[in-house]
Amino acid sequence: MKNLFSVLSIITFLLLVGCASPDKRIGQNQVLFDSYSVETKSLIREGRVVVGFDREQVEMALGKPDRTATIQTDSGAETLWRYFKRSPSVGLALGAGTVLGGGNSSVGTGIGIGTDSNRLEIEKVVVFDQASGKVKQIESYE
């Protein structure tokens, strides 16, 4: 059982790291990424965003937002991209059964790795100016 827990921990870690890495998103937009400055490329690779980034740059760095909203402010419309912390959850199920008529028995196991949508906490909010399409504010709750 201890070995199973270790394997599950490693799998969960790899899944979370893989999801958090912008490398795949950069590869899908390589031509656009190559057109950015050295500083912008570095920030995107680190998964960081700064004021002045456009939507494509934010999406390469952080991925697609979990939720979006458009609000009206005194200075005009703003679009909010919200990103949530993901808490991994692991489940283990054991089952046993008998095949009728054959006298054979079998045992099965299952492993599930996912996130609990009831435990989502806001990690980051990126605010875009609707007119320019550029980031005007970043709120981080890390």
C-alpha positions in Angstrom: 0.0 0.0 0.0 2.9 2.3 0.8 4.3 1.8 -2.7 0.9 2.5 -4.3 0.7 5.8 -2.4 4.2 6.7 -3.6 3.3 6.0 -7.2 0.1 8.0 -6.9 2.0 10.9 -5.4 4.5 10.9 -8.3 1.7 10.7 -10.9 -0.2 13.5 -9.3 2.9 15.7 -9.1 3.7 15.0 -12.8 0.2 15.8 -13.8 0.2 19.1 -11.9 3.6 20.1 -13.2 2.6 19.2 -16.8 -0.6 21.3 -16.6 1.3 24.2 -15.1 4.0 24.4 -17.7 3.6 26.8 -20.6 6.0 24.8 -22.9 3.1 23.0 -24.7 1.2 26.3 -25.2 4.4 28.0 -26.5 4.9 25.1 -29.0 1.3 25.5 -30.2 2.0 29.2 -30.9 5.7 29.0 -31.8 5.7 31.5 -34.6 3.9 34.1 -32.5 6.2 33.4 -29.5 9.3 33.8 -31.6 8.2 37.3 -32.5 8.2 38.5 -28.9 11.1 40.3 -27.2 13.6 38.3 -25.1 12.2 39.7 -21.9 8.6 38.8 -22.9 9.7 35.2 -23.9 11.4 34.8 -20.5 8.3 35.9 -18.6 6.0 33.6 -20.5 8.4 30.6 -20.0 8.2 31.4 -16.2 4.4 31.5 -16.3 4.4 35.2 -15.4 2.3 38.1 -16.8 2.8 41.8 -16.6 0.8 44.9 -17.3 0.8 45.5 -21.1 0.6 41.8 -22.1 -2.1 41.0 -24.7 -4.5 38.0 -24.5 -2.3 35.7 -26.5 0.7 36.4 -24.2 -1.4 35.8 -21.1 -2.8 32.6 -22.5 0.7 31.3 -23.4 1.9 32.0 -19.9 -1.1 30.9 -17.8 -3.3 28.9 -20.1 -7.0 29.5 -20.7 -8.8 31.2 -17.8 -11.1 29.2 -15.6 -13.7 31.9 -15.7 -14.2 35.2 -17.6 -16.4 38.2 -17.0 -16.8 41.7 -18.5 -17.6 44.5 -16.1 -18.3 48.2 -16.7 -16.2 50.7 -14.7 -16.0 54.5 -14.6 -13.0 54.3 -17.0 -14.8 51.8 -19.4 -15.3 48.1 -19.9 -12.9 45.6 -18.5 -12.5 41.9 -19.0 -11.5 39.7 -16.1 -9.8 36.4 -16.5 -9.9 34.3 -13.3 -7.5 31.5 -12.6 -8.1 29.1 -9.7 -5.8 27.0 -7.5 -6.3 23.3 -8.1 -6.3 20.9 -5.2 -5.5 17.4 -6.4 -7.7 14.6 -5.0 -6.9 10.9 -5.3 -9.3 8.1 -5.0 -8.8 4.4 -4.6 -11.5 1.8 -5.1 -11.4 -1.9 -4.6 -14.0 -4.4 -5.8 -14.5 -8.1 -5.9 -16.9 -10.2 -7.9 -17.8 -13.7 -9.0 -18.5 -14.7 -12.5 -21.9 -16.6 -12.4 -21.8 -20.2 -13.6 -18.1 -20.4 -14.1 -16.9 -20.4 -10.5 -14.2 -17.9 -11.3 -13.6 -14.9 -9.1 -11.8 -11.7 -9.9 -10.6 -8.6 -8.0 -10.3 -5.1 -9.6 -8.8 -1.9 -8.5 -9.2 1.6 -9.7 -7.3 4.9 -9.3 -8.7 8.3 -9.9 -6.8 11.6 -10.0 -8.6 14.9 -10.4 -9.5 18.2 -8.8 -12.3 19.0 -6.4 -14.4 21.8 -7.9 -15.9 22.5 -4.5 -12.4 23.5 -3.2 -11.4 26.1 -5.8 -9.8 29.2 -4.6 -8.9 32.2 -6.8 -5.2 32.3 -7.5 -4.9 35.1 -10.0 -7.2 37.7 -11.7 -5.9 39.3 -14.9 -7.8 42.5 -15.8 -7.8 43.6 -19.5 -8.7 47.0 -20.7 -11.5 46.3 -23.3 -10.5 49.1 -25.6 -6.8 48.2 -25.9 -7.0 44.5 -25.2 -4.0 44.8 -22.9 -3.5 43.8 -19.3 -4.0 46.8 -17.1 -3.9 45.1 -13.7 -3.0 41.7 -12.1 -4.3 40.5 -8.8 -2.4 37.6 -7.3 -3.7 35.6 -4.3 -0.8 33.1 -4.1 
